[in-house]
Amino acid sequence: MAAPRLLIVFTLAVLGVVLVVAALAGGSWWLLAVAVLALAIGTVVAVAYFGKTLAQGDKPDPVTAARLEEDDEGPRDGSSGDDRGDEPRMAI
């Protein structure tokens, strides 16, 4: 869902709350049932959307992704990429 779709969902949820208030003020029980059903459906859709969005995880921005991809390829001159020469390496 893009940002405008999310705005539409929230707007419809607010409309549902207004319908519930109008139903309670007017004494129309069938309108209250319709409004509660619409709110329940909206809640399920919103929770499913947020769950799907959270499950995707973070994505790096394009610059970071390009740097990570470049680091994975290694140096292009055939060297090992270690410019320290013959210095011993210490494992931490």
Phi, psi and omega in degrees: 000132177276172183300318179297325178295320179296322177297321178295319179298314179295323178296318177294326177294319177295320177299321177298319178296319178297320177297320178296316179297317179296321179294319179292323180288325183271347180077017180269104185287327180291326177293325177297317180296318178295318181294319179294321177297317179296321178294322179295317179295317178299321179295316179297318180295315182295316180294321178296319179296312181293324177297318179294321180293318179292327181290337180290329180080181181278145176243135179289154177291165185301324181293315179296319179299320179294320178295318179297320179294321179293321179294326180293329181287332181083180181290148185268353183270005177090352179282172182281350180090357180261110184268012184273358178073230185264015180295139178291146178265144180245124179279135181251000000 
